[in-house]
Amino acid sequence: MTETDPKAPTAGVALTAIGVAVIRARESVGTDRLYDDPLAQLFVDAARRDYCEIDGGAERWARLEEVADMFFEGRTVGVRLVDDRVAEAVEKGIRQIVLIGAGLDTRAFRMALPADVRVFEIDLPELFAFKEPVLAAAHAEPRCGRAVLAIDLREDWAKLLGEHGFRPDLPTHWVDEGVLGYLTHEHALHVVTTLTELSAPGSRFGVSRFAVDENARPYAELECLVRGDDGADRPRTGLGADARTWLDEHGWRTEFRSWDDMVAALGRPVALNDPDIGVVIAVREA
């Protein structure tokens, strides 16, 4: 992670982190911004340079920006809602935050987290091979403790988490901003089973419940960028519709917060008028 010439991911799920950085950079320059993430623009600038150095890269970058624009309104509000849940967890005394599929997340740098909070970021090695040099070049310093775990979630990330100082006897706030949806159902369930085993009483976890029209242009374009257009059938992914039932049966206490209720105070035109879309908030019981 000391490379001086980082290369941005141009394919696979790691590419989505670039798109979210584009969204966060755009939000951060608005006069009515929901959050401020100055590091996001550094990632965008570095990624754009990398893309423009490869054959067809400029066209691929243009497609990536177009897809990011399609998702901007909902995704940028989603970033703020996760911010709010992190802040809520910290207010309740939680001092361990684990980002599953952290991407180019910068919450350890941009949020006013107490110094005794420790943020654990888990993502693919190729993602951090790009991310860490950009942060180093900017002399970015986290406001709290931060540990980087460069590992595939299909591997033994729990062992690596322990080696980086994670304490399963302390409550943890687990953050998933969409990576479970890119794992097969079996792998996603294994991740949640593992984090359940690592969760002390009072730990928190949020599971999104949403409706996706995979044939709608934004999702079709995203799928093509991430996976390519090989025409192959995709396996079942994510936790599925019974995620809340599984959590209830495995020692979590759950409540449902609707999307429209959560975004009502943010002043953005993103209401969905569907009471079944939102987030299941799970708290680990004793």
Disulfide bonds with the S-S distance in Angstrom:
none
